[in-house]
Amino acid sequence: MWLYAFPTRSLAFEGVSLAQYDFLQVDRFLKTALAATALFALNPNVLYLQSIPMTESLFSACLLALPARADDPTSAVNAFYAVYQNQHTGGIPDATQRLRYSPVLSPRLNKQLAAAAAAQARLTAKVKNAVPPMLEGDIFSSLFEGATTWKVGACQGDAKTARCPVALSYVPLAAPNTKTPKPANWNDTLVLVNTPQGWKVDDVLYDAGFAFGNTGRLSGMLQMVVAANP
């Protein structure tokens, strides 16, 4: 609940009565509040959240979880992996996962993920679950199992776009009474764009070259899913 204390005066000042002064203060406050509300409502991340059916509690939770604005590419990469480390489960993210990813991804990538998810749903309904999903395993890195740690390298670019190399590792969980398995180490590159809401991840370039891992780029894989299931 918003509380606002409007100032009062015991004397008229500059020819304005007390009632007129209070009215002007209320008018100014309402205009400021309306402008702030409009800016919030037009935020692409909020528009994306509103486009997906959800409960009021889930919508509120997603708004509260919005990360701080990333004013440089490195901060944006770290913000992305902070979400990723708790979300990657393989395949195209479901609606709940996409909500959590949306604040750290560009509007373009958010739309591509939603389109690919819809295309996969069409395929699943058509074949009645007779075939596995088109994309399995982690789609945000080269390795099927995904990454458990990351370190951002030196980002290169300009004021509009940037590419950031990321050193990634996957450490499998050791079985009881066994030695810790050897980790897998590789490098991927994140492509970022500078939006009015700060820097956002716009694509992932799979640089590892694993024999059975992802190749090319994330946007290309998502486009493939959509094209195969119009």
TIMILUM-873208 format. One line per 5 residues: number of its first residue (from 1); for each residue x, y, z of N, C-alpha, C. Coordinates in pm, whole numbers, plus 32768, in hexadecimal, padded with zeros to 4 digits. Layout:
BEGIN
NUM	X/Y/Z/X/Y/Z/X/Y/Z | ...
END
This chain:
BEGIN
1	8055/7F89/8000/8000/8000/8000/8057/807B/8000 | 803A/80D8/7FA5/8089/8152/7F9B/8057/81B9/7FFF | 80B2/81F5/804B/8091/8262/80A6/80DD/82DC/807A | 809A/834D/8076/80DD/83C8/804B/80AB/843B/80A1 | 8107/8482/80DF/80E4/84F3/8135/80EC/8573/80E3
6	807B/85B2/80CE/8079/862D/8081/8098/86A3/80DC | 80EC/8700/80B0/8112/8770/8105/809D/87D1/8117 | 809A/8811/8189/8035/8878/81A6/807B/88F7/81CE | 802E/8969/81C4/8065/89EA/81E9/7FFA/8A37/8235 | 8024/8A86/8291/7FC6/8AD7/82DE/7FAA/8B5B/829B
11	7FF9/8B83/8239/7FE7/8C01/81F3/7FE4/8BE9/815D | 7F9B/8C3C/8115/7FA1/8C36/8083/8029/8C66/8056 | 8060/8C28/7FEB/80E1/8C57/7FBC/80D7/8C72/7F27 | 8115/8CDD/7EFD/811D/8D05/7E72/8093/8D06/7E30 | 802C/8D30/7E7A/7FA8/8D3F/7E40/7F5C/8CBD/7E2C
16	7F91/8C4B/7E60/7F4F/8BC9/7E52/7F13/8BA3/7ED7 | 7E92/8B84/7ED9/7E51/8B5E/7F56/7E7F/8AD4/7F82 | 7E63/8AB6/8000/7E88/8A32/8035/7E46/89C2/7FE7 | 7DC5/89D2/7FC7/7D7F/8969/7F7B/7DBB/8958/7EF1 | 7DDC/89CA/7EAF/7E19/89C1/7E2B/7EA2/8981/7E31
21	7EEE/89A2/7E99/7F75/896A/7EA8/7F70/88D3/7EB8 | 7F16/88A4/7F10/7F0A/8814/7F25/7EDB/87CD/7EA6 | 7E7F/880C/7E5B/7E51/87D0/7DDE/7EC4/87C1/7D7B | 7F18/8828/7D71/7F89/8822/7D15/7FEA/87B4/7D3F | 8000/87A2/7DC1/805A/8739/7DF0/8023/86AF/7DCF
26	7F9F/869E/7DE4/7F61/861C/7DC3/7F6C/8601/7D2E | 7F50/8667/7CDD/7F57/8659/7C4C/7FE3/8632/7C20 | 8048/8673/7C59/80D2/8655/7C36/80F7/85C6/7C5C | 80CC/859C/7CD2/80EA/8514/7D01/80AB/84AB/7CA6 | 802A/84C3/7C81/7FE4/8462/7C2C/8025/8457/7BA4
31	804F/84C9/7B6B/8090/84C5/7AE8/8113/8477/7AEF | 8161/848D/7B5A/81DF/8444/7B6B/81C6/83AE/7B7A | 8160/838C/7BCA/8141/82FE/7BDF/8115/82BB/7B5D | 80C2/8301/7B0D/8095/82C9/7A8F/8108/82B5/7A2E | 8166/8315/7A2B/81DA/8307/79D2/8230/8291/79FA
36	8247/827F/7A7D/8298/820E/7AAC/8254/818A/7A8D | 81CF/8185/7A9E/8185/810A/7A7F/818E/80E7/79EC | 8185/814E/7996/818D/8136/7905/8215/80FF/78DE | 8280/8137/7917/8306/8107/78F8/8317/8076/7923 | 82E1/8054/799A/82EB/7FCB/79CA/829D/7F6C/7970
41	8223/7F95/794A/81CD/7F3D/78FA/8204/7F26/786F | 8250/7F87/7838/8287/7F79/77B1/830E/7F34/77AF | 8344/7F10/7824/83C1/7EC4/782A/83AD/7E40/77E0 | 8400/7E20/777B/83ED/7DA3/772F/83E8/7D27/7786 | 8435/7D24/77F4/8432/7CB0/784B/83A9/7CA0/788D
46	836C/7D11/78B6/82E9/7D0B/78F3/8280/7CE4/788A | 828B/7D1A/7811/822E/7CF6/77A6/8237/7C61/7789 | 82B1/7C28/778C/82C0/7B99/7773/827D/7B48/77E2 | 8290/7B75/785F/8252/7B2F/78CF/81B9/7B32/78C1 | 8183/7BA4/7896/80F3/7BB1/788C/80BA/7B5D/781A
51	810E/7B36/77B9/80DD/7AEC/7746/80CA/7A59/7762 | 80F6/7A2A/77D8/80F0/799C/77F9/808C/7986/786A | 802B/792B/7859/7FCB/7910/78C4/8011/78DF/7941 | 7FEA/7917/79B5/8026/78EC/7A32/7FCF/791B/7AA5 | 7FE8/78E4/7B19/7FA0/7910/7B8E/7FD7/7996/7BBD
56	7F86/79DE/7C0C/7FB2/7A60/7C3F/802E/7A51/7C96 | 8033/79E5/7CE5/80A6/79D1/7D3D/8125/79B7/7CEF | 811B/7969/7C80/8191/794F/7C2E/81BF/79CD/7BE8 | 815F/7A1D/7BB5/8182/7A9B/7B74/81CA/7AF7/7BD5 | 8198/7B01/7C50/81D7/7B57/7CB5/8262/7B25/7CD8
61	8271/7AA1/7CE3/82F3/7A69/7D03/8359/7A86/7C97 | 832E/7A7F/7C18/8388/7A9A/7BA8/83B2/7B2D/7BA7 | 8354/7B87/7BC6/8376/7C15/7BCB/83DA/7C31/7C39 | 83C6/7BF2/7CAE/8422/7C08/7D1D/84AC/7BCF/7CFF | 84B2/7B6B/7CA6/8532/7B2A/7C87/857D/7B6F/7C15
66	8546/7BDB/7BDD/858A/7C1E/7B70/8613/7C4C/7B9D | 867D/7C28/7B54/8704/7C50/7B7D/871B/7CE4/7B67 | 8784/7D16/7BA7/87A8/7DA2/7B95/87D3/7DBB/7B05 | 87C2/7E35/7AD7/87E8/7E5A/7A4F/887E/7E41/7A3B | 88A0/7E01/79CA/892D/7DE7/79A9/895E/7E57/794D
71	89B9/7EA9/797E/89E9/7F1B/7930/8A68/7EFD/78E1 | 8A96/7E80/78E3/8B09/7E58/7893/8AFB/7DC5/786F | 8B3B/7D99/7803/8B2A/7D0E/77D6/8B52/7CA6/783E | 8BBF/7CBD/7885/8BEC/7C5A/78E8/8B84/7C44/7954 | 8B49/7CB0/7985/8AE0/7CA4/79EB/8A69/7C58/79B4
76	8A48/7C6F/7934/89D7/7C29/78F6/89F1/7B93/78EB | 8A6D/7B6E/78C9/8A8F/7AE0/78BF/8A84/7A9D/7948 | 8AB9/7ADE/79AE/8AB1/7AA5/7A35/8A20/7A9B/7A64 | 89CD/7AFD/7A41/8940/7AF8/7A65/88FB/7A83/7A20 | 8920/7A6A/79A2/88E5/79F9/795A/8908/7975/799E
81	8989/7961/79BC/89B1/78E1/79F7/897D/78D1/7A86 | 8964/793F/7ACB/8927/7935/7B50/889B/78F9/7B47 | 8852/7918/7ADA/87D0/78DA/7AC2/87E3/784B/7A8E | 883D/783C/7A31/8855/77BC/79EE/8878/774D/7A50 | 88CA/776A/7AB4/88FB/7700/7B0C/888B/76BB/7B5A
86	8818/76FD/7B65/87A7/76C0/7BAC/8737/7693/7B4F | 8746/76A4/7ACB/86D8/768B/7A70/86F3/7622/7A06 | 8771/760D/79DD/8786/75B7/7969/8769/7525/798B | 8706/74EF/7945/86DC/7464/795A/86D8/7415/78D8 | 86F9/7454/7869/86FB/740E/77E9/8685/7431/7792
91	869F/7442/7711/8636/7461/76B3/860E/74F3/76B7 | 85A3/7513/766E/8570/759B/766C/8531/75BA/76F3 | 8552/7629/7732/8518/7648/77B5/8480/764D/77AF | 8440/761D/781A/83AF/7625/781F/8385/76B3/7844 | 8302/76C9/784F/82CE/7751/7865/8305/778F/78E5
96	8309/7741/7950/833C/7777/79CF/83D0/779A/79C4 | 841D/7744/7986/84AC/7761/7975/84C2/77DA/791C | 8470/77E8/78B3/8481/785B/785A/8463/78DE/78A3 | 8405/78DA/7900/83E9/7951/794F/8464/797B/79A0 | 84AA/791A/79D4/851E/7939/7A26/8596/7965/79D2
101	859E/792F/7959/8609/7959/78FE/85ED/79E2/78BF | 856F/7A04/78AE/854C/7A78/785B/8592/7AFA/7881 | 85A8/7B1B/7901/85E8/7B9C/7920/8679/7BA6/78F2 | 86BC/7B34/78DD/874A/7B39/78B8/8760/7B1E/7823 | 86F5/7B06/77DA/86FE/7AEC/774B/86C4/7B61/76FB
106	86F1/7B6F/7680/86BE/7BD8/7629/862E/7BB9/7600 | 85E1/7C1F/75D9/8559/7C04/75A6/8559/7BA0/7532 | 85BC/7BAA/74DA/85C3/7B4F/7468/85D3/7ABE/7494 | 862F/7AA4/74F2/8647/7A1B/751F/85CF/79E8/756F | 8591/7A3D/75BD/8518/7A13/7605/84AD/79E5/75A3
111	849A/7A30/7536/8435/7A0B/74D2/845B/7989/748D | 84DB/7976/7470/8506/78FB/742E/84EF/7881/7486 | 850A/788D/7507/84F2/781E/7563/845E/77FC/756B | 840A/7863/7572/837A/784C/7579/8347/780B/74F7 | 837A/7839/7485/8350/7800/7405/837C/776E/73F9
116	83F6/7750/7425/8427/76C6/741F/83D8/766C/747D | 83B4/769F/74F2/8364/7650/7550/82DA/7631/7515 | 829F/7694/74D2/821D/767E/7493/8228/7619/7421 | 8294/7622/73D4/82A8/75C4/7366/82BB/7536/739A | 8307/7528/7407/831A/74A4/7444/8295/746D/7477
121	8244/74C3/74B1/81C1/7497/74E3/816A/7466/7471 | 8171/74A8/73FC/8123/747B/7388/8150/73F0/735C | 81D5/73DC/735A/8209/7359/7332/81DF/72EE/7396 | 81EA/730B/7416/81C6/72A9/747C/8134/7281/7472 | 80DD/72E4/7458/804F/72C6/744A/8034/7275/73CC
126	807C/7293/7361/8065/7250/72E1/808B/71BC/72E8 | 80FC/719D/7329/812B/7112/732D/8104/70CC/73AE | 80B9/7114/7404/808A/70DB/7483/80FD/70A3/74D7 | 8165/70F2/74E4/81DB/70CE/7536/8225/7053/7504 | 8216/7033/7485/8256/6FBA/7450/82EA/6FCF/7433
131	8316/704C/742A/83A3/7066/7411/83D6/70C6/747C | 8458/70C2/7499/848F/711C/74FF/8492/71AC/74CD | 84A7/720C/7525/84B1/7298/74FC/8523/72AC/7498 | 8514/7310/7442/857C/732B/73DF/85FF/7357/7420 | 85F6/73A1/748D/866D/73CD/74D5/866F/738D/755E
136	86DA/7346/757A/86EC/7309/75FD/8772/7334/7636 | 877F/732C/76B8/87FA/735A/76F7/87FB/73F2/7703 | 8867/7425/7738/8872/74B5/774F/887D/7500/76CA | 882A/7566/76B7/8830/75B2/7639/887F/7634/7649 | 88A8/7655/76C3/88F1/76D2/76D8/8989/76BE/76E0
141	89B7/7646/76C1/8A47/762C/76BE/8A64/75BC/765B | 8AE4/75A7/763F/8B0D/753F/75E0/8AF7/74B2/7616 | 8AFF/74A2/7699/8AFC/741D/76D5/8A6C/73F3/76F4 | 8A4C/7375/76D7/89C6/7340/76EF/899D/7352/7781 | 89FA/7339/77DC/89DA/7340/786B/89D3/73CF/78A0
146	8A07/742E/7854/8A09/74B8/7883/8A84/74D7/78D5 | 8A8A/7550/790B/8AFE/757E/7957/8ADA/758F/79EA | 8B3C/7579/7A40/8B29/758F/7ACF/8B77/7608/7B02 | 8BDD/7634/7AB8/8C27/76AD/7ADD/8C45/76FD/7A5F | 8C5D/777E/7A71/8C7C/77D5/79FF/8CDB/7843/7A29
151	8D26/7876/79C7/8D7C/78EA/79DC/8D7D/793C/795D | 8D55/79B9/7968/8D47/7A10/78F4/8DCF/7A48/78CC | 8DED/7A41/784A/8E69/7A7B/7817/8E55/7B0D/77F0 | 8EB3/7B41/77A2/8EAE/7BCC/7778/8E49/7BDD/7707 | 8DE4/7C2E/771D/8D7D/7C45/76B8/8DAF/7CA8/764F
156	8D87/7C90/75D3/8DAD/7CE6/7564/8D2F/7D18/751D | 8D2F/7D97/74F6/8CBC/7DCB/74AF/8CB9/7E61/74B1 | 8C3F/7E97/74A1/8C2E/7F28/74A1/8BBA/7F4A/74FE | 8B81/7FC0/74EC/8B17/7FEC/7545/8A93/7FA3/752E | 8A87/7F59/74C0/8A09/7F17/749F/8A0E/7E80/74B0
161	8A7D/7E40/748B/8A87/7DAF/7493/8B0E/7D87/74CD | 8B14/7D0E/7501/8B92/7CDD/753A/8B93/7C44/7534 | 8C0D/7C0F/7532/8C20/7B7E/753C/8C7B/7B62/75B3 | 8C4F/7B05/7608/8C9A/7AE7/7682/8CBE/7A53/7685 | 8D3F/7A31/7681/8D66/79A5/7691/8D52/797A/7722
166	8D27/7900/7734/8D0D/78CD/77BA/8D4F/7845/77C9 | 8DA2/7836/7830/8DE0/77B5/7850/8D7E/7767/78A8 | 8D54/76F2/7879/8CEE/76A4/78BE/8D26/761D/78EB | 8CED/75EA/7954/8D14/7566/7987/8C99/751A/79B5 | 8CA1/7497/79A6/8C39/743F/79DA/8C7C/73D8/7A32
171	8C55/73D5/7AB0/8C8D/7375/7B10/8C1F/7312/7B35 | 8C28/7295/7B06/8BC1/7232/7B27/8BC1/7213/7BBD | 8B4D/71EE/7BF1/8B45/71C5/7C7C/8B85/713C/7C8C | 8BD8/712F/7CF1/8C1D/70B0/7D0A/8BBF/704E/7D4E | 8BC6/6FD0/7D23/8B79/6F67/7D65/8BB6/6F4E/7DEF
176	8B68/6F18/7E4C/8B9D/6EFB/7ED2/8C1A/6EA4/7ECE | 8C7C/6ECA/7F1D/8CF9/6E7E/7F2B/8D47/6E74/7EA9 | 8D3B/6ED7/7E54/8D89/6EDA/7DD8/8DD2/6F5E/7DCC | 8E35/6F63/7D76/8E80/6FDE/7D60/8E2A/7042/7D11 | 8E47/70C0/7D25/8E00/7128/7CDB/8E21/711D/7C47
181	8DBF/7113/7BF0/8DDB/7108/7B5F/8E25/7183/7B2B | 8E6C/716F/7AC0/8EB5/71DE/7A83/8E52/723E/7A44 | 8E62/72C0/7A5B/8E03/7321/7A22/8E18/7333/798D | 8DB0/735E/794B/8DB9/7385/78BD/8DC7/741C/78B8 | 8E26/744C/7867/8E41/74DB/785C/8E38/7506/77C9
186	8DFA/7578/77B1/8DEE/75AA/7727/8DCF/763F/7729 | 8DCA/767A/76B3/8DA9/7708/76A5/8D32/771A/7646 | 8CD6/776F/766C/8C6A/779C/7615/8C71/7835/760E | 8C25/786E/75B4/8C1F/7900/75A7/8B8F/792E/75B0 | 8B76/7992/7604/8AF2/79CD/760D/8AEE/7A4F/75BD
191	8A86/7A5F/756D/8A6F/7ADA/7520/8A0B/7B2F/756E | 8A2A/7BAE/7581/89D4/7C06/75CF/89AD/7C81/757F | 8939/7CB8/75A2/890C/7D35/7566/88EA/7D97/75D5 | 88FF/7E16/75B8/88E0/7E7F/7618/8853/7EB3/75FD | 87F7/7E9D/7659/876C/7EC5/764B/8750/7F3C/76A7
196	86DC/7F7B/769A/86BA/7FE7/76F8/86B6/7FB8/7789 | 86AA/7F34/779E/86A9/7EFE/7827/8731/7EC7/784F | 8799/7EE4/7803/881E/7EB3/7823/884A/7E45/77C4 | 88C0/7E0D/77DF/88F8/7DA4/778A/88AF/7D20/77A3 | 8893/7CD8/7735/884B/7C58/773C/888F/7BF1/76E2
201	8886/7B73/7709/88BB/7B05/76B6/8860/7AF1/763F | 889A/7AF2/75C7/884D/7AE8/754B/8865/7A65/7501 | 88D3/7A1F/7521/88F0/79A1/74DC/8962/795B/7524 | 8972/78DB/7506/89E1/788B/753B/8A26/7849/74C5 | 8AAA/785B/74BD/8AFB/7819/7456/8B3F/77A1/7496
206	8B25/772B/745D/8B5F/76B0/7493/8BEB/769E/745B | 8C50/76B6/74AB/8CDA/76B6/747B/8D29/7639/749D | 8CF0/75DD/74EC/8D3F/756E/7520/8D68/750A/74B4 | 8D10/74EF/7454/8D30/748C/73EE/8D28/73FD/741F | 8CD3/73E2/7484/8CC2/7359/74B4/8C84/7302/7447
211	8CAC/7283/7444/8C78/7228/73DE/8BE2/7217/73E8 | 8BAC/7217/7462/8B1D/7201/7475/8ADB/7278/74BA | 8B1A/72EC/74B3/8AE1/7363/74F2/8A9C/73BD/748D | 8A6F/742E/74BF/8A2F/7490/7468/8A96/74D5/740F | 8A6D/74F6/7396/8AC4/753E/733A/8A76/75B3/72FE
216	8AC0/7614/72CA/8A7E/7688/728F/8A5A/76ED/72FA | 89DB/7715/72FD/89AD/7777/735F/8920/7756/738D | 88FC/7788/7402/887A/776D/743D/8808/779C/73E4 | 8811/7815/73B0/87A5/784A/735C/878C/77F2/72E3 | 87F6/77B9/72AB/87E7/7761/7237/879B/76E1/725B
221	87B6/76A9/72CF/876E/7630/72F9/86DB/764D/7310 | 86BD/76C1/734C/8631/76E4/7366/85E7/76FA/72E2 | 8628/773B/7283/85EB/774F/7200/85D0/76CB/71BA | 8628/766B/71CC/8616/75E6/7191/8598/75A3/71C7 | 8582/75AE/7248/850B/7571/7286/848B/75B0/724E
226	848B/7634/7243/8416/767B/7210/83FC/7658/717D | 8467/7654/712D/8458/7636/709F/8424/75A9/7088 | 844B/754C/70DF/8421/74C1/70CE/8392/74A8/70FB | 835A/7507/7146/82D2/74F3/717A/8281/7574/716A | 8262/7597/70EC/821A/7616/70D4/818A/7611/7108
END
